């Protein structure tokens, strides 16, 4: 008889619930509100997370940057405070000796923030950051190539004097509408042919304008054209997905120290920034945030569920006589228990679904309002809940509906038909 | 003819605080199929208790109760519910209809618990509503019906599962005499068709309309006699 899918059962439940519409509605509101808050909280957390992670967007987060600093300890007859440079050989050595690396990109730079004018085109001049980079670099710090191409392997091998420039460079050196690809710019007196235009993704730590005023040239060309010899300014090293760069860093540092005759105890000579570690911290923060959201949301939900349990208790008391009649007419205890449980679960799920639908609608509206804005500097973007969250919420609803109905149902089946029918 | 109901030395006592109240003190009687029995007695005589035991709503402490050859003893709630549904039809003084259900749905309720499909259920329920003359009121809820109509819906409901025995607890207790006689006329007609009926009442004129009167006093049968049945139609 207590068949979940029987239409008869549903008719019974609907009849019972619609017998007192207003109260059913008020009861449902508790759970509706709980799930509404839960979803909004989770979505807001997600929005914050999306907003903050926008800053990382596209960047290979499993990356560390290594540069050189003066040594802090004398070693093998050399004084402290000695300056040194990475060399091309270090890149090879890293590839050969450290397993689990995905990219090792040597980098060099000319100019930079507040630098002097270093690029000339015809009558126009400008101060830009000029980088020497390998083709892989675009995968570590993705940029959108909106015209032409990025540096490739044959640029490297043939030491072609080619450059990929940002939109900020175009704004400074070109007239509006002038063709860019194939034109020449003079960097520190050396002519480079422009082969591509890029646009950066993410907010680059809020430095969006500066990030567009960059010029990328092949690393090999850069070293030769600007007299760098085999000096490597710094390196961007990305580990494969299955290992974290944080775990590989000690090994990398050890190798570099031995290659440059630096004391193994010297912690300062190899400057490094571990992006993965920073990213993990941010990730951890958001994990905590989502745990808090769940905690608060579920607590509110519980108060709603207790409301349903309460009303079901009253309903059972009120319907003592009806239950007695049903028992006299042949309802088994399971029929009664099933009905009370189903009523409570049904009420919980329906009100919960209403909550989910309304909160989704609210999120949609927020989304629409935000779609017109540039969210890159807002630390908040695309608040949303995944299907997984909705499924979890539904699971919580079903379980809590069961709990809400359990005690009332147990009381209902304890009703003795005789006593029930005697109540006048 | 076979005994529909057979009771042997039935005892029942209730625990009230520290005192034990001995309500039924060894009751014996038999009801044959097609019989129409009224149980009379002042309040406290144990007639309601007896009816509850007969209705499998309550269980005796001692003694035997055979219903259509089946011993009713130590039933679990599920089996008890099944027996109530299949063997017995109840008619109560206060009608005990479910207020938010239509007359038709009320009548169909015992059939619902038998697991009968909705279509068949509705047909059967409608049939019994016609039988009690309330086909036109099928879609009305109980509070749109008069007392007599309510009781007739209750009678239709009691008949719906085609039980072996009808148990009526003061069926006319809440009705005026004219309506009482109409209801009794209906009950007599049902008995004429061969249904076994037990009526608990304290009204003599109602008792006279049955075929046999059993008097209870202080938990014992004091008198059990066949009477000349008075047809209710004579009063209407």
Interface residues (C-beta under 8 A of the other chain):
Chain A: X1 X7 X8 X12 X15 X16 X19 X321 X322 X324 X325 X326 X327 X328 X329 X330 X331 X332 X333 X334 X335 X413 X416 X417 X418 X421 X424
Chain B: X52 X55 X57 X58 X77 X78 X81 X82 X84 X85 X86 X90 X92 X94 X96 X97 X98 X99 X100 X101 X105 X109 X110 X112 X113 X114 X115 X118 X157 X161
